[in-house]
Amino acid sequence: MRLTSKAFNNGNAVPRRFTCDGENVSSPLQWADAPAETQSFDLLCDDSDAPSGVWLHWAIHDIPSTTLRLAEGRFRRC
């Protein structure tokens, strides 16, 4: 399975616009190549190098398997 964003490249920092220091909106995300038997998706956004340790920004559960993207600004992050 592959998760990507038009807002930034894999391995790069999330642009400030999508952080608590910026506009604090969610970045656009899309995914592909899930196993055929997938029934739903869970997405977790954590910050593994936060000063206090791993910080969970948000979680979305039970996304239907027919949904393959989330639009920019769909939710607030922090």
Helices and strands as residue ranges (DSSP letters): E 2-4, G 16-18, E 29-32, E 40-47, E 55-64, E 69-70
